Amino acid sequence: MRAIVFDGPNRIALREVPAPEILHPADALVRVALAGICGTDLHVVAGHFTGVEPGAVVGHEFTGDVIAVGAGITGIKVGDHVVASDFTACGHCHWCGRGDHWECPERSFFGTGAAFGPPISGAQAEIVRVPNADTTLARIPAGVSDEAAILVADNLATGWAAIERARLEPGESVAVVGGGAVGQLASLSAQAAGAGAVIVIEPSETRRAFARAHGALAVAPAEARDLINRLTDGDGADVVIEAVGAAPTLTSALGLVRRRGRVISVGAHADANYPLPLARCFADEITLSFAIGDAIRLRQRLFGLIRSGVLDPTVVVQARVALEETPEAYQRLRDQQILKAVINVSIETARK
């Protein structure tokens, strides 16, 4: 089968690789319809995560049709049209029972090497093996497109997780540091949850214009403090969401929040150390949290918001490509020419 593989630091390639097989009774095989390209994939290709060897299939977002199931599968059947969470979970341990699937001891994250659990082959391929498929997969309901579902699998779940973790109250001000796909979806989630002013802080004017067109205020980083001061009488934002995953943007977020405010980081951080401004955090009673989108817990709620028209995550999809065009799409995402790309992995489309 064909797949997009890691070909060394900052390189990917389309290759023929062996098709996966059922290895365990809880496995399923999915023939991929759409796969996503995410900012986390840029971290993988840049070599920021451990255990990604040359030849490893990348990607962690996908929809498709179930073509085989293991003997232990009870909820998913061959022929189901499904979306996967970007990570796997067993569904029956203590953590899964709490709804904290990310903490599951059987967690694996598709296409990211050993950074978040045992390595598992990625989603930018014609067929994907899905462990713990009864938990990891969900049928895509009527009224939800594949593009919307693929965003529920990661980017929208992450944006919503930030709002959930912040315990956002109606009317509160929200600043979002970073205007990529996750930041824009965090902005839309905040608006859907009843926020007051929502400010997207982003150096790219194109991305600022996108945020303005979709209900937010938008400002360059150098001007963020002045705008937030004007909107909050100098207090600072009630909630600041850091959606980049870098030390400088986390520092910026901590500088924009009010006393007793909440900073939620949903960026994929790779740094082992960070100089937290402890004195200010203590004196001003700032809450700092990190959140990872849990599509397994959130997807039915997000499906409902999409079907009702409250949220349309597909607005961030700005490129639709075939497998052969994927390396170029990665470059466009890296150069911030697009917010989000989806790959049509179907054999017919890709071979036209």
Secondary structure, DSSP 4 states (H G I P E B T S, - for coil): -EEEEE-STT-EEEEE-PPP---STT-EEEEEEEEEE-HHHHHHHHT-STT--TT-B----EEEEEEEE-TT--S--TT-EEEE-SEE--SSSHHHHTT-GGG-TT-EETTSTTTTSS----SSBSEEEETTHHHHEEEPPTT--HHHHHHHTTHHHHHHHHHHHHTPPTT--EEEE--SHHHHHHHHHHHHTT-S-EEEE-S-HHHHHHHHHTT-EEE-HHHHHHHHHHHHTTS-EEEEEE-S-SHHHHHHHHHHEEEEEEEEE-S----S-----HHHHHHTT-EEEE----HHHHHHHHHHHHHTTS--GGGGEEEEEEGGGHHHHHHHHHTTS-SEEEEE--HHHHT-
